[in-house]
Amino acid sequence: MALRYKESLNANISQFLLFLATSIMGANAYLNTWTVVADLVIVTLAGIVLFLDFKEVNERILTYIIYTELALIPIFYIILTQNIWLFLFTYVILGLGIYFRKLKLFSLIFFLASMIYFLQIRVFFGTDSSMISYYSAYLFLHGLNPYNPINTANVYQFYHQNIYLSYPTPILTGGFVTNLNYPSLSFLVLIPAVLLKISPNYVYLTFDLLIGIITFFYLSEKEYALFISAYLIPSYIFYSTGGVTDIVWVFFLLLSLLVKDVKWKGVFYGLSIAYKQTPLAILPFYLISYRKDLKKFLIPAVLVFFLFNGYFILINPSYYIQGVVTPMGSSLLQIGYGYNLLSFTNIFYLYPLFFTVAPILIVVMGLLLFRNKWYGIAYFAFLFLYRVLWNYLIYWPMFCYTNTLNSNDNSGISLGSKSKTIIISMFLLAILGFAFFFHYNFLSYPNSIHIDVLKVNYDNQGYIVSMLLNVSYNGPGSITPLFRILVDSAGPPNGFVWISNSTNLKSGEWEIVNVSAPLPQLYISPDTKALMINAYYSVYQGFLEINL
């Protein structure tokens, strides 16, 4: 079995493991020990699979795997959509593909038929990033600079969105993100949607569709069937129709891998980084892979990036830099489903700088030893970030199907298996060492704010609506504590971000604070058996876990 064929199987298994992880942690029950352990084990396995080398796979077994996966997809959709006609239609298509032995063609028809259901977009935005990008396109059409944070500050009011119900991104010093955080192509692609006054999610769905069609012309029959069976996992399509914007940069990066001309590779890579910062993580691998044709690759990439972003950089560099750096910093409230789970649940606190050092070490190790597995290195680098959302992880396995980046003797330093094992062990020990360093030397930070619960208030249905707390501070300067609550049952991705009447506290001071849900939708369910109050301001935090 060819290398790329093996990589396709690796990708397929990894994608289904990630779907399992998203299903387990979908309720954001951060304090449920079993779901947290299961999540961390599965996301780790999903990354390890990308590095495995299957020596031999029985063709008949592989065919059964493909048929089984394709047969499972309609079951997922009938559970999620309750649409019996889509369910029956997709099974008819699958049966015809098997009968006529045209699995690739009927997999494409299967994919297109499934996409029909999603033409009815159920939410206009779905995420704050989609809404801010859409508003940025609107502002640009009206002659305003969308990177000026003053111009986008009223985005929630402009679209009549309740900020607490729109899954906003909280800032550690108060408020929520309202400024544009991505390069300009992220909103320029939405101009047609703004002009037509339709949901931006139709744009993202279009790129989903294009990926399914383009890969049809590149992948072999069984590769494409493996790709489609994993691509139709609800995570991918539901994410795009729910306002997750990443599919656009994924599309351009896939094109960069598929085209043969180095200049066009540079063009499409330039488009991917002109849309979002994420593909910059693999720039070192590109530079090494095309080191003999570096100018042919780099010049088109840089020109394309500046073609879309140069204007906004020139009119106000500080606004632009401030915007695009925001997602990469640690000024945002920490959430996620990677190893950062251990930190923001206070199982094993890690000072934010660790989440910069660890990914850098992983990329360096990849450049030395695993250049041909760059997508796996990127996956693990993102798994160690300060914030780890599902869209930071689920797309990397897709590049296994089209991996042409390191096809010419570019696997890294030539070493024996023993030497490679020693070097990998050294890097892992270094990461572990930094973890202990950024834990034990920074324990004052998660213990800066002390919390005592004086009273828990319930409504007549048993929902927790507010709490009375005694809050004290011990640290440098002064803070105004903010509060969120993590639970062992279903909850929002950010936890329950509640409001309070807290005031400015200096070291050694305390006050009685009333913390309450801003809306009934953010009351805490009677099903909750344990909750953790997380007080925070900048890098200073406090945690109190209570059993109900």
Summary of the structure (lengths in Angstrom):
residues: 548
radius of gyration: 24.2
end to end distance: 55.8
largest distance: 77.0
contacts: 1831
relative contact order: 0.11
helix: 56%
strand: 12%
